[in-house]
Structures are given as C-alpha cells and as structure tokens.
Amino acid sequence: MTFSALLIGNESLTAECGDVLVSRGHTIAAVVTHSPEVRRWALAKGLAVEDYGPDLAARLPEVDWLLSVANLTVLGADVLARAAKGAVNFH
C-alpha cells in the first residue's frame, strides 16, 4: 500500500528518508526546506519544492501524510491539516 506525503526538513536525513520513500513507491507531493542541499536533491528527483512562509499551507497539495524530518521550524495547524491521515515528526 503506497501513500502520498509532504516532506519537510532541512538536513541530509530529510533527503535520505525521501530516497527511502521513493524507492518504496510512495509519492512525495512536495518538499519544504531551507536547505540548499535538500532543495538540490529534491529538484534532481523532479519533486516540487516550496519555501516556508505565512502562505505555505495554501501552496501545498493535500496528501495522506506530512513527514517532518530533521525540521526545527514550527508548523502551523493549517499546514498540518494538509495531511488527511496525520503528521509524523522525526529527528
């Protein structure tokens, strides 16, 4: 069973988890990051990349899961609500 996800984070662990997701057939609908390295990784994979900001939720698609990996930025309830099944915070 595959799922769609938003991947949010700013460290190499974010990209490593993204690689695992993709290798298992899951869909990453968008990546949110401050990190130039994570941005480069996502763009090389053909993934949509979004910047943090007050209108972030409006720019994100609806997905099954929000995965916050190595992310120290507090996410608003509007961003968390983009995930139908829930959000996981992983450091």
RAQUIFEN-V435609 format. One record per backbone hydrogen bond with DSSP energy under -0.5 kcal/mol. NH is the residue of the N-H (numbers start at 1). CO is the residue of the C=O. E is the energy in kcal/mol with one decimal. If there is no record, write none. Layout:
# RAQUIFEN-V435609
nh->{NH;NH}
co->{CO;CO}
e->{E;E}
This chain:
# RAQUIFEN-V435609
nh->{5;6;7;8;8;9;10;14;15;16;17;18;19;20;21;22;23;24;24;25;26;27;28;29;29;30;31;32;33;39;40;41;42;43;44;45;46;47;50;56;59;59;60;60;63;64;65;66;67;67;68;68;69;69;70;70;79;80;81;82;83;84;84;85;86;88;90;90}
co->{27;65;30;6;67;32;70;11;11;12;13;14;15;16;17;18;19;20;21;22;21;3;26;5;27;5;48;7;50;35;36;37;38;39;40;41;43;42;31;53;55;56;56;57;82;4;4;86;6;65;66;88;8;67;68;90;76;76;77;79;80;63;82;64;64;66;68;88}
e->{-2.3;-1.9;-2.5;-0.6;-2.8;-2.3;-1.8;-1.4;-0.9;-2.4;-2.5;-2.1;-2.5;-1.7;-2.4;-2.5;-2.5;-1.2;-0.6;-1.9;-2.2;-2.4;-0.5;-2.6;-0.8;-0.8;-2.4;-2.4;-1.3;-2.4;-2.4;-2.3;-2.7;-2.7;-2.3;-1.3;-1.3;-2.7;-2.9;-1.9;-0.9;-1.4;-0.6;-1.1;-2.6;-0.6;-2.2;-1.9;-3.2;-0.5;-0.6;-3.1;-2.5;-0.8;-0.5;-2.8;-0.6;-2.3;-1.9;-1.8;-1.6;-3.0;-0.6;-2.9;-0.9;-2.6;-3.6;-0.6}
